[in-house]
Amino acid sequence: MIQLLVLGDARMAQALVDYLATLGIPCELTQSELGVSVWLADERRLAQAQQEVKRFLSEPNHPRYMEASWQSGHADARIDYSKGMTDPVTDFLHQAGPLTLVVIIACLAIYALDAIGLPIFDELAFHPTLAQFTDWQAWRYVTPAFIHFSVLHLVFNLLWWWYLGGQIEQRLGSGKLFILLIVGAALPNIAEFFASGPRFGGLSGVVYALLGYSWLRTRLQPDCGLAMPPALMGFMLVWLVLGFLDMLGTPTANMAHLVGLLVGLAQGWLDRRHRPA
């Protein structure tokens, strides 16, 4: 069997399974502390099942799903609905893979160390001059992404990283997210250095890489398992434009954002024919 998704709401999971059954797509449910897993029993129906899962995620409250449960007569029969599965911490954890969580912890730890006065910025910042580009401190191409300068800056980036990175890691694997993290940090950081110098930081270049990747991949391959509402893409593009127009009221790594977006779009194009495992 193939796991299609994990939901924190048992009734919604049951309704989805009942609806898939009306389409001839047999699925089963299993329950754990992380939520209710929906498993595809017939691997030959994978492509159709993934398309239906994507439609469900975009409109989970559509009447078609609950109507299917009522028609099946199993609206309450298969899962213990009394078992609480909407704890925010549990929901946060099961929406993120190990790499997603490691990056979140690293960013929080680095911010805390910087806040108490340890010279963490000097150790992780980008190369100070062009002459040092070829020295052995290669981590400096990536580590500025883990440095943040305010609580708002940190929270904003980590929420986007959790939402986009967690989705990519859950559906496409830690390897794909790692590639987007490294390339989506290094190339935007290099571009930002040439645009503004070495004193910058933040995960937003990577966030834009994840954004571009998720958006293009869902357009070119709707059954890839990712979900990217167009409104989110529109919001972040407006944010990008406002940054270049210097209308955000705070210093912004605009070149890192732009190059990160281009990195994500390029990787999405390269992966357009790859099928999820």
Phi and psi in degrees as GROMACS dihedral restraints (atoms count N, CA, C in turn):
[ dihedral_restraints ]
;  ai    aj    ak    al  type     phi  dphi    fc
    3     4     5     6     1  -118.3    20    10
    4     5     6     7     1   130.1    20    10
    6     7     8     9     1   -76.5    20    10
    7     8     9    10     1   124.2    20    10
    9    10    11    12     1   -88.3    20    10
   10    11    12    13     1   -43.7    20    10
   12    13    14    15     1  -170.7    20    10
   13    14    15    16     1   168.1    20    10
   15    16    17    18     1  -121.3    20    10
   16    17    18    19     1   131.2    20    10
   18    19    20    21     1  -120.4    20    10
   19    20    21    22     1   145.6    20    10
   21    22    23    24     1   -84.7    20    10
   22    23    24    25     1   -16.2    20    10
   24    25    26    27     1  -103.2    20    10
   25    26    27    28     1   111.7    20    10
   27    28    29    30     1   -66.3    20    10
   28    29    30    31     1   -37.3    20    10
   30    31    32    33     1   -66.7    20    10
   31    32    33    34     1   -38.4    20    10
   33    34    35    36     1   -66.6    20    10
   34    35    36    37     1   -38.9    20    10
   36    37    38    39     1   -61.3    20    10
   37    38    39    40     1   -43.7    20    10
   39    40    41    42     1   -63.1    20    10
   40    41    42    43     1   -42.1    20    10
   42    43    44    45     1   -63.2    20    10
   43    44    45    46     1   -40.2    20    10
   45    46    47    48     1   -62.6    20    10
   46    47    48    49     1   -45.5    20    10
   48    49    50    51     1   -62.6    20    10
   49    50    51    52     1   -40.5    20    10
   51    52    53    54     1   -65.6    20    10
   52    53    54    55     1   -37.8    20    10
   54    55    56    57     1   -67.9    20    10
   55    56    57    58     1   -43.0    20    10
   57    58    59    60     1   -60.7    20    10
   58    59    60    61     1   -34.2    20    10
   60    61    62    63     1   -63.4    20    10
   61    62    63    64     1   -34.8    20    10
   63    64    65    66     1   -67.2    20    10
   64    65    66    67     1   -20.2    20    10
   66    67    68    69     1   -94.6    20    10
   67    68    69    70     1     4.0    20    10
   69    70    71    72     1    77.8    20    10
   70    71    72    73     1    25.2    20    10
   72    73    74    75     1  -111.5    20    10
   73    74    75    76     1    96.2    20    10
   75    76    77    78     1   -73.7    20    10
   76    77    78    79     1   130.3    20    10
   78    79    80    81     1  -136.0    20    10
   79    80    81    82     1   161.2    20    10
   81    82    83    84     1  -129.9    20    10
   82    83    84    85     1   158.5    20    10
   84    85    86    87     1  -115.5    20    10
   85    86    87    88     1   141.2    20    10
   87    88    89    90     1  -130.7    20    10
   88    89    90    91     1   149.3    20    10
   90    91    92    93     1  -117.1    20    10
   91    92    93    94     1   140.4    20    10
   93    94    95    96     1  -146.0    20    10
   94    95    96    97     1  -176.6    20    10
   96    97    98    99     1   -67.8    20    10
   97    98    99   100     1   -19.3    20    10
   99   100   101   102     1   -86.9    20    10
  100   101   102   103     1   -13.2    20    10
  102   103   104   105     1   138.4    20    10
  103   104   105   106     1  -158.6    20    10
  105   106   107   108     1  -109.5    20    10
  106   107   108   109     1   121.9    20    10
  108   109   110   111     1   -93.5    20    10
  109   110   111   112     1   136.8    20    10
  111   112   113   114     1  -103.4    20    10
  112   113   114   115     1   120.8    20    10
  114   115   116   117     1  -113.7    20    10
  115   116   117   118     1   132.7    20    10
  117   118   119   120     1   -84.5    20    10
  118   119   120   121     1   123.5    20    10
  120   121   122   123     1   -83.3    20    10
  121   122   123   124     1   -29.4    20    10
  123   124   125   126     1  -113.7    20    10
  124   125   126   127     1   103.3    20    10
  126   127   128   129     1   -64.4    20    10
  127   128   129   130     1   -19.0    20    10
  129   130   131   132     1   -68.7    20    10
  130   131   132   133     1   -17.8    20    10
  132   133   134   135     1   -99.7    20    10
  133   134   135   136     1    18.3    20    10
  135   136   137   138     1   -60.0    20    10
  136   137   138   139     1   -49.0    20    10
  138   139   140   141     1   -60.3    20    10
  139   140   141   142     1   -45.4    20    10
  141   142   143   144     1   -65.1    20    10
  142   143   144   145     1   -40.8    20    10
  144   145   146   147     1   -63.1    20    10
  145   146   147   148     1   -41.8    20    10
  147   148   149   150     1   -65.2    20    10
  148   149   150   151     1   -36.5    20    10
  150   151   152   153     1   -63.9    20    10
  151   152   153   154     1   -41.5    20    10
  153   154   155   156     1   -69.2    20    10
  154   155   156   157     1   -35.3    20    10
  156   157   158   159     1   -64.3    20    10
  157   158   159   160     1   -42.4    20    10
  159   160   161   162     1   -62.2    20    10
  160   161   162   163     1   -41.5    20    10
  162   163   164   165     1   -64.9    20    10
  163   164   165   166     1   -39.6    20    10
  165   166   167   168     1   -61.8    20    10
  166   167   168   169     1   -43.8    20    10
  168   169   170   171     1   -65.7    20    10
  169   170   171   172     1   -28.0    20    10
  171   172   173   174     1   -80.9    20    10
  172   173   174   175     1   -23.6    20    10
  174   175   176   177     1  -148.4    20    10
  175   176   177   178     1    64.7    20    10
  177   178   179   180     1   -65.0    20    10
  178   179   180   181     1   -20.4    20    10
  180   181   182   183     1   -95.7    20    10
  181   182   183   184     1    12.5    20    10
  183   184   185   186     1   -63.7    20    10
  184   185   186   187     1   139.3    20    10
  186   187   188   189     1   -58.5    20    10
  187   188   189   190     1   -21.4    20    10
  189   190   191   192     1   -59.6    20    10
  190   191   192   193     1   -30.8    20    10
  192   193   194   195     1   -76.9    20    10
  193   194   195   196     1   -46.7    20    10
  195   196   197   198     1   -68.9    20    10
  196   197   198   199     1   -34.8    20    10
  198   199   200   201     1   -61.1    20    10
  199   200   201   202     1   -37.8    20    10
  201   202   203   204     1   -63.6    20    10
  202   203   204   205     1   -37.6    20    10
  204   205   206   207     1   -66.3    20    10
  205   206   207   208     1   -43.4    20    10
  207   208   209   210     1   -64.1    20    10
  208   209   210   211     1   -40.0    20    10
  210   211   212   213     1   -67.4    20    10
  211   212   213   214     1   -31.1    20    10
  213   214   215   216     1   -78.2    20    10
  214   215   216   217     1   -20.9    20    10
  216   217   218   219     1    78.2    20    10
  217   218   219   220     1    15.2    20    10
  219   220   221   222     1  -122.4    20    10
  220   221   222   223     1    31.5    20    10
  222   223   224   225     1   -59.9    20    10
  223   224   225   226     1   -28.1    20    10
  225   226   227   228     1  -125.7    20    10
  226   227   228   229     1    10.6    20    10
  228   229   230   231     1   -91.7    20    10
  229   230   231   232     1   -22.0    20    10
  231   232   233   234     1  -104.7    20    10
  232   233   234   235     1   -23.0    20    10
  234   235   236   237     1  -126.0    20    10
  235   236   237   238     1   146.4    20    10
  237   238   239   240     1   -78.4    20    10
  238   239   240   241     1    97.6    20    10
  240   241   242   243     1   -74.5    20    10
  241   242   243   244     1   -13.2    20    10
  243   244   245   246     1   -74.9    20    10
  244   245   246   247     1   -14.9    20    10
  246   247   248   249     1   -80.9    20    10
  247   248   249   250     1   115.9    20    10
  249   250   251   252     1   -66.1    20    10
  250   251   252   253     1   132.1    20    10
  252   253   254   255     1  -138.7    20    10
  253   254   255   256     1    25.2    20    10
  255   256   257   258     1  -115.1    20    10
  256   257   258   259     1    18.0    20    10
  258   259   260   261     1   -59.1    20    10
  259   260   261   262     1   127.8    20    10
  261   262   263   264     1   -59.6    20    10
  262   263   264   265     1   -39.0    20    10
  264   265   266   267     1   -65.7    20    10
  265   266   267   268     1   -44.6    20    10
  267   268   269   270     1   -62.2    20    10
  268   269   270   271     1   -42.9    20    10
  270   271   272   273     1   -63.5    20    10
  271   272   273   274     1   -40.8    20    10
  273   274   275   276     1   -60.3    20    10
  274   275   276   277     1   -44.7    20    10
  276   277   278   279     1   -69.3    20    10
  277   278   279   280     1   -41.1    20    10
  279   280   281   282     1   -79.3    20    10
  280   281   282   283     1    -7.4    20    10
  282   283   284   285     1   -91.7    20    10
  283   284   285   286     1     2.3    20    10
  285   286   287   288     1  -131.8    20    10
  286   287   288   289     1   139.8    20    10
  288   289   290   291     1   -87.4    20    10
  289   290   291   292     1  -179.6    20    10
  291   292   293   294     1   -62.0    20    10
  292   293   294   295     1   -41.2    20    10
  294   295   296   297     1   -66.6    20    10
  295   296   297   298     1   -40.1    20    10
  297   298   299   300     1   -56.4    20    10
  298   299   300   301     1   -45.9    20    10
  300   301   302   303     1   -70.0    20    10
  301   302   303   304     1   -38.6    20    10
  303   304   305   306     1   -61.1    20    10
  304   305   306   307     1   -42.8    20    10
  306   307   308   309     1   -66.1    20    10
  307   308   309   310     1   -41.0    20    10
  309   310   311   312     1   -60.3    20    10
  310   311   312   313     1   -46.7    20    10
  312   313   314   315     1   -63.4    20    10
  313   314   315   316     1   -41.3    20    10
  315   316   317   318     1   -62.5    20    10
  316   317   318   319     1   -44.5    20    10
  318   319   320   321     1   -64.2    20    10
  319   320   321   322     1   -41.9    20    10
  321   322   323   324     1   -64.1    20    10
  322   323   324   325     1   -42.6    20    10
  324   325   326   327     1   -65.6    20    10
  325   326   327   328     1   -43.0    20    10
  327   328   329   330     1   -64.4    20    10
  328   329   330   331     1   -41.2    20    10
  330   331   332   333     1   -63.0    20    10
  331   332   333   334     1   -41.9    20    10
  333   334   335   336     1   -64.7    20    10
  334   335   336   337     1   -42.8    20    10
  336   337   338   339     1   -64.1    20    10
  337   338   339   340     1   -39.7    20    10
  339   340   341   342     1   -66.2    20    10
  340   341   342   343     1   -37.7    20    10
  342   343   344   345     1   -65.8    20    10
  343   344   345   346     1   -29.6    20    10
  345   346   347   348     1   -92.1    20    10
  346   347   348   349     1     6.3    20    10
  348   349   350   351     1    98.5    20    10
  349   350   351   352     1     5.3    20    10
  351   352   353   354     1   -74.0    20    10
  352   353   354   355     1   144.0    20    10
  354   355   356   357     1   -77.9    20    10
  355   356   357   358     1    53.6    20    10
  357   358   359   360     1   -71.0    20    10
  358   359   360   361     1   -32.3    20    10
  360   361   362   363     1   -61.3    20    10
  361   362   363   364     1   -43.5    20    10
  363   364   365   366     1   -62.7    20    10
  364   365   366   367     1   -29.4    20    10
  366   367   368   369     1   -81.6    20    10
  367   368   369   370     1   -24.8    20    10
  369   370   371   372     1  -113.2    20    10
  370   371   372   373     1   -11.3    20    10
  372   373   374   375     1   -65.8    20    10
  373   374   375   376     1   165.0    20    10
  375   376   377   378     1   -65.8    20    10
  376   377   378   379     1   162.4    20    10
  378   379   380   381     1   -52.7    20    10
  379   380   381   382     1   129.4    20    10
  381   382   383   384     1   -63.8    20    10
  382   383   384   385     1   -35.2    20    10
  384   385   386   387     1  -138.2    20    10
  385   386   387   388     1   163.5    20    10
  387   388   389   390     1   -59.9    20    10
  388   389   390   391     1   -32.3    20    10
  390   391   392   393     1   -63.6    20    10
  391   392   393   394     1   -21.0    20    10
  393   394   395   396     1   -96.9    20    10
  394   395   396   397     1     5.5    20    10
  396   397   398   399     1   -60.6    20    10
  397   398   399   400     1   -30.5    20    10
  399   400   401   402     1  -102.5    20    10
  400   401   402   403     1    11.3    20    10
  402   403   404   405     1   -77.5    20    10
  403   404   405   406     1  -179.0    20    10
  405   406   407   408     1   -79.9    20    10
  406   407   408   409     1    -5.6    20    10
  408   409   410   411     1   -84.6    20    10
  409   410   411   412     1    62.5    20    10
  411   412   413   414     1   -65.8    20    10
  412   413   414   415     1   -21.9    20    10
  414   415   416   417     1   -62.1    20    10
  415   416   417   418     1   -21.7    20    10
  417   418   419   420     1   -67.4    20    10
  418   419   420   421     1   -14.8    20    10
  420   421   422   423     1   -70.5    20    10
  421   422   423   424     1   -26.4    20    10
  423   424   425   426     1  -109.1    20    10
  424   425   426   427     1   -41.5    20    10
  426   427   428   429     1   -63.8    20    10
  427   428   429   430     1   -21.8    20    10
  429   430   431   432     1   -57.2    20    10
  430   431   432   433     1   -24.7    20    10
  432   433   434   435     1   -63.3    20    10
  433   434   435   436     1   -22.4    20    10
  435   436   437   438     1   -91.3    20    10
  436   437   438   439     1    -3.0    20    10
  438   439   440   441     1   -96.1    20    10
  439   440   441   442     1   132.0    20    10
  441   442   443   444     1  -131.1    20    10
  442   443   444   445     1   153.0    20    10
  444   445   446   447     1  -110.5    20    10
  445   446   447   448     1    -4.4    20    10
  447   448   449   450     1  -157.4    20    10
  448   449   450   451     1   163.4    20    10
  450   451   452   453     1   -63.0    20    10
  451   452   453   454     1   -42.5    20    10
  453   454   455   456     1   -62.0    20    10
  454   455   456   457     1   -44.8    20    10
  456   457   458   459     1   -57.5    20    10
  457   458   459   460     1   -45.4    20    10
  459   460   461   462     1   -65.6    20    10
  460   461   462   463     1   -50.7    20    10
  462   463   464   465     1   -64.6    20    10
  463   464   465   466     1   -43.2    20    10
  465   466   467   468     1   -58.5    20    10
  466   467   468   469     1   -48.5    20    10
  468   469   470   471     1   -68.4    20    10
  469   470   471   472     1   -40.5    20    10
  471   472   473   474     1   -69.2    20    10
  472   473   474   475     1   -34.1    20    10
  474   475   476   477     1   -65.5    20    10
  475   476   477   478     1   -41.9    20    10
  477   478   479   480     1   -66.5    20    10
  478   479   480   481     1   -41.2    20    10
  480   481   482   483     1   -60.7    20    10
  481   482   483   484     1   -44.7    20    10
  483   484   485   486     1   -62.1    20    10
  484   485   486   487     1   -45.5    20    10
  486   487   488   489     1   -68.0    20    10
  487   488   489   490     1   -50.4    20    10
  489   490   491   492     1   -80.6    20    10
  490   491   492   493     1   -48.2    20    10
  492   493   494   495     1   -65.6    20    10
  493   494   495   496     1   -41.1    20    10
  495   496   497   498     1   -61.4    20    10
  496   497   498   499     1   -40.7    20    10
  498   499   500   501     1   -64.1    20    10
  499   500   501   502     1   -44.9    20    10
  501   502   503   504     1   -64.5    20    10
  502   503   504   505     1   -43.5    20    10
  504   505   506   507     1   -65.7    20    10
  505   506   507   508     1   -40.7    20    10
  507   508   509   510     1   -66.6    20    10
  508   509   510   511     1   -38.8    20    10
  510   511   512   513     1   -93.5    20    10
  511   512   513   514     1   -33.1    20    10
  513   514   515   516     1  -117.8    20    10
  514   515   516   517     1    -7.8    20    10
  516   517   518   519     1   104.5    20    10
  517   518   519   520     1   158.1    20    10
  519   520   521   522     1   -65.8    20    10
  520   521   522   523     1   -32.9    20    10
  522   523   524   525     1   -60.4    20    10
  523   524   525   526     1   -44.6    20    10
  525   526   527   528     1   -65.0    20    10
  526   527   528   529     1   -42.3    20    10
  528   529   530   531     1   -65.0    20    10
  529   530   531   532     1   -37.2    20    10
  531   532   533   534     1   -62.9    20    10
  532   533   534   535     1   -43.1    20    10
  534   535   536   537     1   -60.5    20    10
  535   536   537   538     1   -45.8    20    10
  537   538   539   540     1   -65.3    20    10
  538   539   540   541     1   -34.9    20    10
  540   541   542   543     1   -65.2    20    10
  541   542   543   544     1   -50.4    20    10
  543   544   545   546     1   -68.6    20    10
  544   545   546   547     1   -51.2    20    10
  546   547   548   549     1   -69.3    20    10
  547   548   549   550     1   -38.5    20    10
  549   550   551   552     1   -71.9    20    10
  550   551   552   553     1   -10.4    20    10
  552   553   554   555     1   -97.6    20    10
  553   554   555   556     1   -49.0    20    10
  555   556   557   558     1   -64.9    20    10
  556   557   558   559     1   -52.5    20    10
  558   559   560   561     1   -65.4    20    10
  559   560   561   562     1   -46.0    20    10
  561   562   563   564     1   -61.3    20    10
  562   563   564   565     1   -36.3    20    10
  564   565   566   567     1   -64.6    20    10
  565   566   567   568     1   -41.9    20    10
  567   568   569   570     1   -61.5    20    10
  568   569   570   571     1   -44.8    20    10
  570   571   572   573     1   -63.0    20    10
  571   572   573   574     1   -40.8    20    10
  573   574   575   576     1   -67.7    20    10
  574   575   576   577     1   -34.2    20    10
  576   577   578   579     1   -58.9    20    10
  577   578   579   580     1   -46.8    20    10
  579   580   581   582     1   -69.9    20    10
  580   581   582   583     1   -24.9    20    10
  582   583   584   585     1   -84.0    20    10
  583   584   585   586     1   -37.0    20    10
  585   586   587   588     1  -137.5    20    10
  586   587   588   589     1    -2.4    20    10
  588   589   590   591     1    98.0    20    10
  589   590   591   592     1  -174.9    20    10
  591   592   593   594     1   -86.1    20    10
  592   593   594   595     1    -9.2    20    10
  594   595   596   597     1   -94.1    20    10
  595   596   597   598     1    83.2    20    10
  597   598   599   600     1  -150.6    20    10
  598   599   600   601     1   169.7    20    10
  600   601   602   603     1  -175.3    20    10
  601   602   603   604     1   169.5    20    10
  603   604   605   606     1   123.8    20    10
  604   605   606   607     1   153.0    20    10
  606   607   608   609     1   -86.5    20    10
  607   608   609   610     1     3.6    20    10
  609   610   611   612     1   -68.4    20    10
  610   611   612   613     1   -28.6    20    10
  612   613   614   615     1   -62.9    20    10
  613   614   615   616     1   -41.1    20    10
  615   616   617   618     1   -66.3    20    10
  616   617   618   619     1   -40.7    20    10
  618   619   620   621     1   -58.2    20    10
  619   620   621   622     1   -43.3    20    10
  621   622   623   624     1   -67.0    20    10
  622   623   624   625     1   -32.1    20    10
  624   625   626   627     1   -64.7    20    10
  625   626   627   628     1   -43.7    20    10
  627   628   629   630     1   -64.9    20    10
  628   629   630   631     1   -38.5    20    10
  630   631   632   633     1   -62.8    20    10
  631   632   633   634     1   -51.1    20    10
  633   634   635   636     1   -62.0    20    10
  634   635   636   637     1   -40.2    20    10
  636   637   638   639     1   -63.7    20    10
  637   638   639   640     1   -49.7    20    10
  639   640   641   642     1   -63.1    20    10
  640   641   642   643     1   -41.8    20    10
  642   643   644   645     1   -64.0    20    10
  643   644   645   646     1   -50.3    20    10
  645   646   647   648     1   -70.2    20    10
  646   647   648   649     1   -38.5    20    10
  648   649   650   651     1   -63.2    20    10
  649   650   651   652     1   -40.6    20    10
  651   652   653   654     1   -69.2    20    10
  652   653   654   655     1   -27.9    20    10
  654   655   656   657     1   -76.2    20    10
  655   656   657   658     1   -39.9    20    10
  657   658   659   660     1   -84.5    20    10
  658   659   660   661     1   -25.7    20    10
  660   661   662   663     1  -142.4    20    10
  661   662   663   664     1    79.8    20    10
  663   664   665   666     1   -58.4    20    10
  664   665   666   667     1   -23.7    20    10
  666   667   668   669     1   -94.2    20    10
  667   668   669   670     1    19.2    20    10
  669   670   671   672     1   -73.2    20    10
  670   671   672   673     1   -12.4    20    10
  672   673   674   675     1    97.2    20    10
  673   674   675   676     1    -6.4    20    10
  675   676   677   678     1   -91.2    20    10
  676   677   678   679     1   154.6    20    10
  678   679   680   681     1  -128.6    20    10
  679   680   681   682     1   124.2    20    10
  681   682   683   684     1  -136.9    20    10
  682   683   684   685     1    94.9    20    10
  684   685   686   687     1   -58.4    20    10
  685   686   687   688     1   132.6    20    10
  687   688   689   690     1   -56.3    20    10
  688   689   690   691     1   -30.3    20    10
  690   691   692   693     1   -63.0    20    10
  691   692   693   694     1   -34.7    20    10
  693   694   695   696     1   -66.8    20    10
  694   695   696   697     1   -42.7    20    10
  696   697   698   699     1   -62.1    20    10
  697   698   699   700     1   -42.9    20    10
  699   700   701   702     1   -61.3    20    10
  700   701   702   703     1   -42.5    20    10
  702   703   704   705     1   -60.6    20    10
  703   704   705   706     1   -46.2    20    10
  705   706   707   708     1   -70.9    20    10
  706   707   708   709     1   -28.9    20    10
  708   709   710   711     1   -70.0    20    10
  709   710   711   712     1   -39.7    20    10
  711   712   713   714     1   -62.2    20    10
  712   713   714   715     1   -42.1    20    10
  714   715   716   717     1   -60.3    20    10
  715   716   717   718     1   -39.8    20    10
  717   718   719   720     1   -63.7    20    10
  718   719   720   721     1   -45.5    20    10
  720   721   722   723     1   -64.5    20    10
  721   722   723   724     1   -43.5    20    10
  723   724   725   726     1   -60.8    20    10
  724   725   726   727     1   -35.9    20    10
  726   727   728   729     1   -63.4    20    10
  727   728   729   730     1   -44.9    20    10
  729   730   731   732     1   -67.2    20    10
  730   731   732   733     1   -27.5    20    10
  732   733   734   735     1   -85.8    20    10
  733   734   735   736     1     2.0    20    10
  735   736   737   738     1    57.4    20    10
  736   737   738   739     1    45.0    20    10
  738   739   740   741     1  -112.7    20    10
  739   740   741   742     1    12.1    20    10
  741   742   743   744     1   -95.3    20    10
  742   743   744   745     1    -8.8    20    10
  744   745   746   747     1    75.0    20    10
  745   746   747   748     1    12.9    20    10
  747   748   749   750     1  -152.3    20    10
  748   749   750   751     1   149.2    20    10
  750   751   752   753     1   -58.5    20    10
  751   752   753   754     1   134.0    20    10
  753   754   755   756     1  -132.9    20    10
  754   755   756   757     1   136.7    20    10
  756   757   758   759     1   -81.7    20    10
  757   758   759   760     1    72.0    20    10
  759   760   761   762     1   -63.1    20    10
  760   761   762   763     1   -41.0    20    10
  762   763   764   765     1   -66.5    20    10
  763   764   765   766     1   -36.6    20    10
  765   766   767   768     1   -63.2    20    10
  766   767   768   769     1   -40.2    20    10
  768   769   770   771     1   -61.7    20    10
  769   770   771   772     1   -47.8    20    10
  771   772   773   774     1   -63.9    20    10
  772   773   774   775     1   -47.9    20    10
  774   775   776   777     1   -67.5    20    10
  775   776   777   778     1   -36.6    20    10
  777   778   779   780     1   -59.4    20    10
  778   779   780   781     1   -44.4    20    10
  780   781   782   783     1   -59.9    20    10
  781   782   783   784     1   -43.2    20    10
  783   784   785   786     1   -65.1    20    10
  784   785   786   787     1   -37.4    20    10
  786   787   788   789     1   -61.1    20    10
  787   788   789   790     1   -46.9    20    10
  789   790   791   792     1   -63.0    20    10
  790   791   792   793     1   -42.4    20    10
  792   793   794   795     1   -63.6    20    10
  793   794   795   796     1   -40.8    20    10
  795   796   797   798     1   -63.9    20    10
  796   797   798   799     1   -43.9    20    10
  798   799   800   801     1   -68.1    20    10
  799   800   801   802     1   -36.5    20    10
  801   802   803   804     1   -62.0    20    10
  802   803   804   805     1   -38.6    20    10
  804   805   806   807     1   -66.6    20    10
  805   806   807   808     1   -42.7    20    10
  807   808   809   810     1   -64.5    20    10
  808   809   810   811     1   -32.4    20    10
  810   811   812   813     1   -93.4    20    10
  811   812   813   814     1     9.2    20    10
  813   814   815   816     1   -63.1    20    10
  814   815   816   817     1   -22.5    20    10
  816   817   818   819     1  -106.1    20    10
  817   818   819   820     1     0.3    20    10
  819   820   821   822     1   -77.8    20    10
  820   821   822   823     1   136.8    20    10
  822   823   824   825     1   -98.0    20    10
  823   824   825   826     1   139.4    20    10
  825   826   827   828     1   -59.0    20    10
  826   827   828   829     1   144.9    20    10
